[in-house]
Amino acid sequence: MLEVNNIPFYKDTNLLFKRIPHTDKLHILDPTVIEKVKKSGFILETDISQDNQSIDALALRQTMGSPNNDITSTPIKIETRLIPLKDRQIPIRIFKPNTPTSHMIIFIHGGGYIGGSSCVSTNPCKYLCECAQAMVVSIDYRLAPEAPFPAAYNDCKEVTQWLLGHLELWQIDSKHVAICGESAGGALALAISATELGKSIALTIPIYAALDVNNNKQLNYWSYDHYPVIETQKDYMKTRLNRFILLNDLMVHLYAYHVHDYCDERLSPLYTKHLQNISHVLLIEAEYDYYRLSNDQFAKRLIDHHIPCTLVRYQGMDHGFFDRIGTCVQTKDCIETIALYFQQLL
């Protein structure tokens, strides 16, 4: 696993700082992030006029996700199932390890509420299943703009409720259930854990979660100054942050265009008033992720409320690295870290 430094974070709590391999330097971007910017181009300003009405959501979905590989070494059985809800059916994809297990991890994919799927996250879910020796259930919730807010939230919450009510189908121990999600999926996972369902979830694992969808100019905690980087890499850093400032606004337009209060805890769980329902949190960040500052704010809230929280930050990384399994060492380490923490906690 990657080298780890314990760094003071807040009050008496440290964060686990996962280092870029083969370097002792600080305030630098991982080489893969720099390469990504070189391929996609620089975005140095966010005051860009976007014609959101002409966005081709289907084409945008095709651009989401990164190339990845299957790195499992044991057979993983994959099944699909339709979960019957009151007025609809929601597909899930089930990953089972090669040995019997009583543990389950519910996984919610990212994609800004407008993209992503269980297909895109198959290889990360397979490796998570193998490492954690747990059944992993990936939810294919409805996407925007066809299904706007709160469709994704309702789908994931109701499917989670159904799964928790049918654990006997897979001989899952009710004390051994976790929920995990990346990006928008991480926000959904935390929003669900903040409901009464959270009392039946042993561990919540948000990965660079989109915890606050308010425009960055309206946030008193957000600033480029909180992302220190060496001078020669400032434009690369700013580009990665700006890309997600623009994508955040697009996501809000397509998913929550009719919402008047973006602090609604189903949309921005940073503002939840129900922290008491959350048991344990393993909060995973990327150092140069636009949403990192909202994750830091949430971690501080958990600490203030004496809710167990482990904060892991990947040095030099950007938003979206979780689906780069097989091509990014940090993705492999992230999944192994989740599995280790899950097994130790339970």
N, C-alpha and C positions, 0 to 999 in steps of 0.2 A: 504494500500500500504506500501511498505518498507520504513524504515527510510532513510532520505536523508540528506547528508551534502553538503554544497557548498564549493568547494575547488578551490583555485586560479589555473588557468590553463595557460593562455597566455594573455599578455597585461592586459586589464581590464576585461577579461572574466573568469568566473568560470565554472567548470564542476559540474554536479549533480552526487554525489557519492552515489549510492544505496547500503546500508549496508547489510551484511549477517545477517539474523534474529538471535536474541537472543545472540549477542556478541558485545562487545565494542572494541575488538582487531583489530589491523591493520596488514597488510602484512601477511595475512593468506589465505589459500585456503578454499573454501567452502567444507564442509564434503563430498558432492556428487562428487566433483572432485577427492578427495583423493580416494574414493571408486572406481571410474572409473579406476584410475591408477592401483589399487590393482588387479582389475579384468582383465585388458588388459596387464599388465606387464610394466616394466620400459624400457625406451629408453633413455640412458644417453649419447649416441654419435650419431652424424649425418653423420660421415664419414663412412657410411655403403654402401657396394656395393649392388646396386639394379639392378636386371636384368629386366629393364623396358620392354624389348621385349617380355618377357614371362608372363607379367601381364594379368590375366584373368579379363577383365573389367566387364564382366557380374557378376562374383562372387563378385567383389569389390562393385558393386552397391548394392548387397544384404546386405552388412554389414553397409550401410549408414542409418542414421536416428536412433531415439531413441524411446522406448516405450512411448506412450502418450495416453491421454484420452479425451473424449468429456466432457467439463465442462460447456457447454452452458445450459441455463435454459429456453430459448425460441426457438420456431421452426425456423430453418434456412433452406431455400429452396436451393437446389443444382441443378444446371443445367450444362450440357456440350454442347459445341458448337465448330465447326470447323471454324477457321477464314481463309477466302480465300485470299491468297497472290498471287503474280504474277505467281510463278512457283511451289507453294506448298500450303498445308493447315496445319495450326498449331492448335492443340487442346487447349481450355481454359476450366477452371472450374469456374462457377459463383456461388457465395454465396450471397443470398439475405436475409436481415433481415425480421422480421415478420410484419414490418410496412413500408409504402412507404418511399423512400429516394431519395434525389437528389445528394448524395455524392457517390464517387467511389474511391476505393483504388486498384491500380494495384499491384499484388504481384508476385515476381519472386523468386522461390525456390532456395535453395543452393544445394550443392553436387559436388563442384569442377568441374563443367561443364561435369562431367562424370556420375553423379547419381542424385538422387532426383526426385521428381514428385509432382503433385498436390495431389496425393493419400497420400503421406507421410506427406504433410503439411495440410491435410484436417482439423484436429482438431484445430490447431492454427488459420487457416483462418476462421473457424466457430466462434471461440471466438472473433477474431478481428472484424468480421462482426457484431456480437452482441454488443460488447462494443462500437464500433465506430458508430453503426447504419448507416453503409455504405455498398454498394454493393462491394464485394471483388472479383476481377478477377485474377485467378492464371493461369500463362502461362506455358504450357508444351512444352518448346523449345527443339529442337533436341540436342542430347547428343554426346559427343566424346567417343571413337575415331571414331565412324561411321561418325560423322559430326564435323570436326575440326573447329578451329577459322577461320573466324569470324561467324560461323553458329549461335551460341547461341545469340551473339550480334545482328545479323541481324534479327533473329526471334523475339526477344523481342522488338527491335526497331520498326519493321514493324507492329507487332501486336499492340503495343502501339499507333502507328500512326493510325491504323485502328480503334481502340477503340475511340480515340479522335475525329475521323471523323464520328463516328456513335453514339454519346452520346444520340441522340434523341430516339434511340431504347429503352432506359431504363429511359428516362426523367432525365438524369443526367445534373446538372448545370456545365457548362464548367469551372467555377471558383472553383469548389469543387472536384478537382481530385488530388489525391496523388499517388506516386509510392513508393513501399516498397520492400526490398529484403534482404535476409540473405546470408552471406558468398559470394559465387560467384554471387548469385542473387543480393546482395547489390552492388557489383561492377557493374553489368549490369544496375541496377537502376540508379546509379550515372552517368555511361557512357551515358545513354539515356538522363538524365536531362541536360547533358552538350551539347547536340545537340540543334537544333532549337526547338525540341519538348519540351524542358524544359520550354520554355516561356508559355506553356499551362498547366504546372504542378505546382500546388500551393505549394506542399510539397514533399520533397524527404526524405525517411527514410531508410538509410542503416544500417543493423544490423551486427556487427562484419564483415564488408565487406572486401573481399580480394582485397584491392585497389592497391597492388603492388606485382606482381608475380616474380619479380627479386629474385635471390638467396640471402639469407640474408647476405652472406659474401661479397656481392657487394654493400651493402647498408650502407651509412655512418651514418645513424640514428639508425641502429638496433644493440642492444646489450642485453645480458642477464642481464646486470647491471641495465637496466631500468625496471626490474621486481623484486623489493625488496620483500623478503619473509623471514619468520623466518627460522632459520638454519635447524630445524628438517623437514621442508617441501621442502627444495631446490630440492631434487631429484624428488619429485612429480611435482613441478613446471617445472623443466627442461624437464621432460618426456612429459608433455602436449605441451610445446613449440616445442620440437624436433619432436614429432609426426606430427605436421603440417609443420615443415620445410621439412620433407621427403614427406609428401603428396603434398606440394606445388610443389616440383620438379616433382613428378609423374603427377600431374595435368597439368603442363606445357608440359611434354613429350607427354601426350595423347591428349591434346587439342590444343597446340600451338607449336608442334614439328617443324613446317616449318617456324616459325616466327623468324626473325633476330633481331628485336627490341622489347624487352619486355616492353619498355616504351610507346608503342603504347597505346593511351588513350582509345581505345576500349577494351584493355586487362588489363591495369593498369591505371584506371582513376585518380589516384593520380597525374598524370602528365598532365591532361587535360589543354589545352590552352583556354578553352571556359567557364570559370567559370561564365561569365556574363549571361549565359543562365539559371543559377540555381537561383531559387527564395528563398526558405527556405530549411534548412536541419535540421532534427532531427537525430543526429548521435549517435548510440547506440554501446557501447563497452563492452567487457568482460575484466576484469583486467588482467587475465593471458592468453590472446589470442595472438598467434603469430602475427596476423595482427593488433593488437592494435596500435603499433607504427606508422604504415602507416596511420591509421585513425587519430591519433594525428597530424601527418604532414598535412593531408588534412584539418582538422579543423583549423589549423593555417593559411593555405592558404585562407580559407573562411573568417576568421577574418581579415586578411590583406587586403582582397578585399571588406570588408564591406558587406559581404553577411550574412544575419541572420542565425545563427547556434546555436543550443542547443546541448550540448554534455552530454550524460548520460553514466556513467560507472558503471557496476555491480561488486561490490567488490567480490574478491575471485573466480569469475566464469571463465570458459574456453570457448573455441570455440564450437559452436554447441548447445547451451542451448535452442534455440528458439523452437525447435520441441519437447521439453520435457513437454509440457502442461499437467497438471494434476498430474505430478510427481515432478515438480520443481517449487517452489514458485516464483523464479525469472522470469520464463517464463510468468506466469500469470501477474506479476507486469509489465513486459516489454510490453505486449499487452495492458494492461490498461493504461500505460503511453503513448503509441502511440495513443490510442483512445482519451485520454484526450487532448493531444497536438493538434491532428487533429481537434477535435471539437472546441477548443479554437481559433485556428488559423483561421478557416473558419467561 
